[in-house]
Amino acid sequence: MRIFKSIIINTPAKNLVLLFFQLEKTPGQYSMPSHKGFTVIEGKLDKPGSIIETQEKFLFFFVKAEFIIRDIDETGLFTLYLQKPLGFLDVLVKFRSKRIDTQQTLLSMDIYQPHNTKTLKRIFFNIVFTLISPLIRNQIGKELILIKNLAESQARPS
């Protein structure tokens, strides 16, 4: 099972990476009623092995999640490995960007397990994510809209 969402952002792809680096310094900007922003616990956003913590609201509860930056792609965006909670399920969250033209970028978030995940973990992942996937899909949709709004507001002249 995969959860995938994407959005078109009216800004060049390189500006998205710059936005994330700016948010590392001012993480409070990356917040909304269902997401309390993120904190870099260890390292930096451009370094694999760095640890990021978020608090996200599902239904009526905030869940603290801890991610490790697994790798950085050629665009400067990253793949996160969910360490807590449910770290034993080998869940990855990949941010991707694709240039549409000089002023537009397709940003996507993809939540999945690597191909080499053991069968029992896959089965458990599919059961858990079947139950909560509507909540996760809704949350990542809100996050993509937040990123779009932040990126496009930075692109506009003051």
Summary of the structure (lengths in Angstrom):
residues: 158
radius of gyration: 15.4
end to end distance: 43.0
largest distance: 53.2
contacts: 463
relative contact order: 0.23
helix: 35%
strand: 39%
